[in-house]
């Protein structure tokens, strides 16, 4: 691999880091469930740690998956009416929308920070890992979505059209 390919891989990785974390979380969740189902039916024994590991994988898959969708504007939206409005009216609605989303995501960032800090003293039942390691996924994802909301708000104020993922990309 030459320097240019290395740089493009690194740039692609940095551009899609949320998707990679969500994918790893999904794979971890699936593997933990498969191991536990196999052991339950074949060995007649269930592993307590497998449930906790699958919860961790699920949480990371969901929160970072939402970050990926939000970044690409691939969230489900009913914008039939907004799309039919004149460009100036659409711009005002987008500014309002991204202002509300930035405030809401900042609010959730704050409360997920409190949750993460308070969860440090509460360990999981089987692995004895502090719940903060699970809750930090919400903190990071809400913080990142706050930054994306501010970027989209800035673009809306400047009049830049924000590209949404096509229906094919959303599926």
BALOBA-1460 file (C-alpha; in Angstrom, 3 decimals):
// residues 171
<rec num="1" residu="x" x="0.000" y="0.000" z="0.000"/>
<rec num="2" residu="x" x="1.498" y="3.333" z="-1.023"/>
<rec num="3" residu="x" x="1.338" y="6.632" z="0.891"/>
<rec num="4" residu="x" x="-1.680" y="7.937" z="-1.004"/>
<rec num="5" residu="x" x="-3.727" y="4.768" z="-0.378"/>
<rec num="6" residu="x" x="-2.747" y="4.868" z="3.308"/>
<rec num="7" residu="x" x="-3.878" y="8.477" z="3.578"/>
<rec num="8" residu="x" x="-7.159" y="7.806" z="1.807"/>
<rec num="9" residu="x" x="-7.826" y="4.790" z="4.065"/>
<rec num="10" residu="x" x="-7.038" y="6.874" z="7.142"/>
<rec num="11" residu="x" x="-9.259" y="9.718" z="5.915"/>
<rec num="12" residu="x" x="-12.073" y="7.278" z="5.152"/>
<rec num="13" residu="x" x="-11.699" y="5.699" z="8.576"/>
<rec num="14" residu="x" x="-11.802" y="9.088" z="10.301"/>
<rec num="15" residu="x" x="-14.792" y="10.109" z="8.184"/>
<rec num="16" residu="x" x="-16.773" y="7.019" z="9.160"/>
<rec num="17" residu="x" x="-15.471" y="6.294" z="12.670"/>
<rec num="18" residu="x" x="-18.992" y="6.200" z="14.130"/>
<rec num="19" residu="x" x="-20.025" y="3.506" z="11.674"/>
<rec num="20" residu="x" x="-16.991" y="1.384" z="12.562"/>
<rec num="21" residu="x" x="-17.735" y="1.594" z="16.284"/>
<rec num="22" residu="x" x="-21.402" y="0.749" z="15.637"/>
<rec num="23" residu="x" x="-20.368" y="-2.185" z="13.451"/>
<rec num="24" residu="x" x="-17.982" y="-3.547" z="16.074"/>
<rec num="25" residu="x" x="-20.701" y="-3.177" z="18.701"/>
<rec num="26" residu="x" x="-23.150" y="-5.070" z="16.504"/>
<rec num="27" residu="x" x="-20.656" y="-7.879" z="15.851"/>
<rec num="28" residu="x" x="-19.817" y="-8.145" z="19.573"/>
<rec num="29" residu="x" x="-23.521" y="-8.277" z="20.410"/>
<rec num="30" residu="x" x="-24.200" y="-10.994" z="17.825"/>
<rec num="31" residu="x" x="-21.199" y="-13.089" z="18.870"/>
<rec num="32" residu="x" x="-22.126" y="-12.907" z="22.563"/>
<rec num="33" residu="x" x="-25.685" y="-13.979" z="21.782"/>
<rec num="34" residu="x" x="-24.504" y="-16.827" z="19.539"/>
<rec num="35" residu="x" x="-22.084" y="-18.072" z="22.212"/>
<rec num="36" residu="x" x="-24.779" y="-17.963" z="24.870"/>
<rec num="37" residu="x" x="-27.408" y="-19.690" z="22.721"/>
<rec num="38" residu="x" x="-24.925" y="-22.372" z="21.699"/>
<rec num="39" residu="x" x="-23.847" y="-22.975" z="25.277"/>
<rec num="40" residu="x" x="-27.436" y="-23.049" z="26.513"/>
<rec num="41" residu="x" x="-28.551" y="-25.679" z="24.008"/>
<rec num="42" residu="x" x="-25.373" y="-27.745" z="23.658"/>
<rec num="43" residu="x" x="-23.675" y="-27.429" z="27.049"/>
<rec num="44" residu="x" x="-26.905" y="-26.881" z="29.003"/>
<rec num="45" residu="x" x="-25.214" y="-23.941" z="30.691"/>
<rec num="46" residu="x" x="-25.651" y="-20.209" z="30.247"/>
<rec num="47" residu="x" x="-22.907" y="-17.624" z="30.676"/>
<rec num="48" residu="x" x="-23.893" y="-14.597" z="32.762"/>
<rec num="49" residu="x" x="-21.180" y="-12.462" z="31.150"/>
<rec num="50" residu="x" x="-22.582" y="-13.032" z="27.656"/>
<rec num="51" residu="x" x="-25.748" y="-11.102" z="28.433"/>
<rec num="52" residu="x" x="-23.768" y="-8.129" z="29.708"/>
<rec num="53" residu="x" x="-21.407" y="-8.192" z="26.742"/>
<rec num="54" residu="x" x="-24.379" y="-8.272" z="24.361"/>
<rec num="55" residu="x" x="-25.896" y="-5.268" z="26.187"/>
<rec num="56" residu="x" x="-22.635" y="-3.364" z="25.767"/>
<rec num="57" residu="x" x="-22.523" y="-4.228" z="22.068"/>
<rec num="58" residu="x" x="-26.156" y="-3.230" z="21.616"/>
<rec num="59" residu="x" x="-25.686" y="0.143" z="23.301"/>
<rec num="60" residu="x" x="-22.639" y="1.010" z="21.196"/>
<rec num="61" residu="x" x="-24.318" y="-0.206" z="17.991"/>
<rec num="62" residu="x" x="-27.425" y="1.885" z="18.631"/>
<rec num="63" residu="x" x="-25.836" y="5.136" z="19.775"/>
<rec num="64" residu="x" x="-23.040" y="5.237" z="17.212"/>
<rec num="65" residu="x" x="-25.394" y="3.966" z="14.503"/>
<rec num="66" residu="x" x="-27.648" y="6.949" z="15.212"/>
<rec num="67" residu="x" x="-24.605" y="9.240" z="14.925"/>
<rec num="68" residu="x" x="-23.869" y="7.786" z="11.498"/>
<rec num="69" residu="x" x="-27.456" y="8.222" z="10.354"/>
<rec num="70" residu="x" x="-27.649" y="11.758" z="11.704"/>
<rec num="71" residu="x" x="-24.372" y="12.784" z="10.069"/>
<rec num="72" residu="x" x="-25.655" y="11.568" z="6.687"/>
<rec num="73" residu="x" x="-29.131" y="13.030" z="7.213"/>
<rec num="74" residu="x" x="-30.557" y="9.533" z="6.796"/>
<rec num="75" residu="x" x="-32.986" y="9.686" z="9.699"/>
<rec num="76" residu="x" x="-36.622" y="9.051" z="8.975"/>
<rec num="77" residu="x" x="-38.350" y="12.341" z="8.232"/>
<rec num="78" residu="x" x="-41.665" y="13.401" z="6.840"/>
<rec num="79" residu="x" x="-40.696" y="16.396" z="4.793"/>
<rec num="80" residu="x" x="-43.242" y="16.306" z="1.978"/>
<rec num="81" residu="x" x="-44.611" y="19.721" z="2.902"/>
<rec num="82" residu="x" x="-41.203" y="21.286" z="3.607"/>
<rec num="83" residu="x" x="-39.824" y="20.093" z="0.257"/>
<rec num="84" residu="x" x="-42.670" y="21.875" z="-1.560"/>
<rec num="85" residu="x" x="-42.016" y="25.237" z="0.109"/>
<rec num="86" residu="x" x="-39.981" y="28.018" z="-1.487"/>
<rec num="87" residu="x" x="-36.244" y="27.948" z="-0.820"/>
<rec num="88" residu="x" x="-36.370" y="30.831" z="1.694"/>
<rec num="89" residu="x" x="-39.099" y="29.157" z="3.755"/>
<rec num="90" residu="x" x="-37.210" y="25.846" z="3.695"/>
<rec num="91" residu="x" x="-34.129" y="27.656" z="4.916"/>
<rec num="92" residu="x" x="-36.020" y="29.200" z="7.864"/>
<rec num="93" residu="x" x="-37.467" y="25.806" z="8.797"/>
<rec num="94" residu="x" x="-34.039" y="24.177" z="8.593"/>
<rec num="95" residu="x" x="-32.535" y="26.902" z="10.792"/>
<rec num="96" residu="x" x="-35.304" y="26.396" z="13.357"/>
<rec num="97" residu="x" x="-34.999" y="22.615" z="13.118"/>
<rec num="98" residu="x" x="-31.219" y="22.524" z="13.603"/>
<rec num="99" residu="x" x="-31.420" y="25.077" z="16.434"/>
<rec num="100" residu="x" x="-33.886" y="22.843" z="18.283"/>
<rec num="101" residu="x" x="-31.768" y="19.768" z="17.541"/>
<rec num="102" residu="x" x="-28.568" y="21.460" z="18.740"/>
<rec num="103" residu="x" x="-30.237" y="22.519" z="21.992"/>
<rec num="104" residu="x" x="-31.827" y="19.094" z="22.473"/>
<rec num="105" residu="x" x="-28.594" y="17.228" z="21.797"/>
<rec num="106" residu="x" x="-26.681" y="19.571" z="24.123"/>
<rec num="107" residu="x" x="-29.308" y="18.900" z="26.798"/>
<rec num="108" residu="x" x="-28.902" y="15.137" z="26.342"/>
<rec num="109" residu="x" x="-25.108" y="15.520" z="26.355"/>
<rec num="110" residu="x" x="-25.271" y="17.235" z="29.723"/>
<rec num="111" residu="x" x="-27.551" y="14.620" z="31.265"/>
<rec num="112" residu="x" x="-25.648" y="11.699" z="29.785"/>
<rec num="113" residu="x" x="-22.495" y="13.208" z="31.306"/>
<rec num="114" residu="x" x="-24.174" y="13.210" z="34.720"/>
<rec num="115" residu="x" x="-25.356" y="9.637" z="34.161"/>
<rec num="116" residu="x" x="-21.867" y="8.511" z="33.102"/>
<rec num="117" residu="x" x="-20.192" y="10.073" z="36.125"/>
<rec num="118" residu="x" x="-22.746" y="8.709" z="38.578"/>
<rec num="119" residu="x" x="-22.577" y="5.219" z="37.062"/>
<rec num="120" residu="x" x="-18.890" y="4.835" z="37.910"/>
<rec num="121" residu="x" x="-19.716" y="3.414" z="41.340"/>
<rec num="122" residu="x" x="-22.319" y="0.974" z="39.988"/>
<rec num="123" residu="x" x="-20.708" y="-2.201" z="38.597"/>
<rec num="124" residu="x" x="-22.372" y="-4.744" z="36.348"/>
<rec num="125" residu="x" x="-23.491" y="-7.977" z="38.000"/>
<rec num="126" residu="x" x="-21.302" y="-10.552" z="36.252"/>
<rec num="127" residu="x" x="-18.224" y="-8.728" z="34.958"/>
<rec num="128" residu="x" x="-18.114" y="-6.061" z="37.690"/>
<rec num="129" residu="x" x="-17.391" y="-3.371" z="35.085"/>
<rec num="130" residu="x" x="-18.658" y="0.134" z="35.976"/>
<rec num="131" residu="x" x="-21.769" y="1.081" z="34.017"/>
<rec num="132" residu="x" x="-19.929" y="4.250" z="32.992"/>
<rec num="133" residu="x" x="-18.323" y="2.244" z="30.188"/>
<rec num="134" residu="x" x="-21.777" y="1.598" z="28.796"/>
<rec num="135" residu="x" x="-23.150" y="5.089" z="29.431"/>
<rec num="136" residu="x" x="-20.180" y="6.837" z="27.817"/>
<rec num="137" residu="x" x="-21.548" y="5.726" z="24.433"/>
<rec num="138" residu="x" x="-24.558" y="8.006" z="24.956"/>
<rec num="139" residu="x" x="-22.345" y="10.857" z="26.127"/>
<rec num="140" residu="x" x="-20.064" y="10.666" z="23.093"/>
<rec num="141" residu="x" x="-22.864" y="10.199" z="20.576"/>
<rec num="142" residu="x" x="-24.976" y="13.080" z="21.897"/>
<rec num="143" residu="x" x="-21.906" y="15.313" z="21.960"/>
<rec num="144" residu="x" x="-21.051" y="14.385" z="18.376"/>
<rec num="145" residu="x" x="-24.667" y="14.938" z="17.269"/>
<rec num="146" residu="x" x="-24.557" y="18.356" z="18.976"/>
<rec num="147" residu="x" x="-21.508" y="19.211" z="16.871"/>
<rec num="148" residu="x" x="-23.221" y="17.944" z="13.717"/>
<rec num="149" residu="x" x="-26.331" y="19.978" z="14.586"/>
<rec num="150" residu="x" x="-24.218" y="23.101" z="14.968"/>
<rec num="151" residu="x" x="-22.505" y="22.381" z="11.644"/>
<rec num="152" residu="x" x="-25.868" y="21.870" z="9.912"/>
<rec num="153" residu="x" x="-27.196" y="25.034" z="11.573"/>
<rec num="154" residu="x" x="-24.177" y="26.994" z="10.335"/>
<rec num="155" residu="x" x="-24.665" y="25.637" z="6.829"/>
<rec num="156" residu="x" x="-28.373" y="26.512" z="6.938"/>
<rec num="157" residu="x" x="-27.630" y="30.060" z="8.051"/>
<rec num="158" residu="x" x="-25.073" y="30.411" z="5.233"/>
<rec num="159" residu="x" x="-27.685" y="29.127" z="2.760"/>
<rec num="160" residu="x" x="-25.895" y="25.901" z="1.880"/>
<rec num="161" residu="x" x="-28.121" y="22.999" z="0.920"/>
<rec num="162" residu="x" x="-27.634" y="20.046" z="3.224"/>
<rec num="163" residu="x" x="-27.499" y="16.805" z="1.317"/>
<rec num="164" residu="x" x="-29.693" y="14.039" z="2.581"/>
<rec num="165" residu="x" x="-29.032" y="10.378" z="1.992"/>
<rec num="166" residu="x" x="-31.116" y="8.978" z="-0.828"/>
<rec num="167" residu="x" x="-33.821" y="6.440" z="-0.103"/>
<rec num="168" residu="x" x="-31.560" y="3.695" z="-1.428"/>
<rec num="169" residu="x" x="-28.772" y="4.725" z="0.959"/>
<rec num="170" residu="x" x="-31.208" y="4.854" z="3.883"/>
<rec num="171" residu="x" x="-32.241" y="1.212" z="3.463"/>
